[in-house]
Amino acid sequence: SGTIRSFDTYPVSFDANDQALQYEATLVVDLTLRRQKDGQVLWEVRGLREVEEYSASANVVVTSSSQFQRGQLDAADLPKLSDIQLAETEKGLAVERLLTQAVRDAYDQIVEGF
């Protein structure tokens, strides 16, 4: 079982007009693995924290990055999107990456504990 303690986004870089160019998304979760038969806690982590950055402007998207290439956009899509559309799309992809990394980290910690 798990609980999302927090999910926050913060602008981390700005242009000359103080418009956000990049954001940082942070996810903090508590996870517990229990034996189904008797409810005994087999493994637990509090405050598992994952951080991911994403672009809010087509000017700062690195289209050759592995993160961009694994996503649902390609370079030809960028000029068609407003910064708001791009930021929301990139935010969604960042959330997927955060969740994937949290699952991988939790799995690694569980396996190391046995």
Beta strands, then each sheet from edge to edge (+ up, - down):
strand 1: 2-14
strand 2: 20-34
strand 3: 41-55
sheet 1: 1+ 2- 3+
end
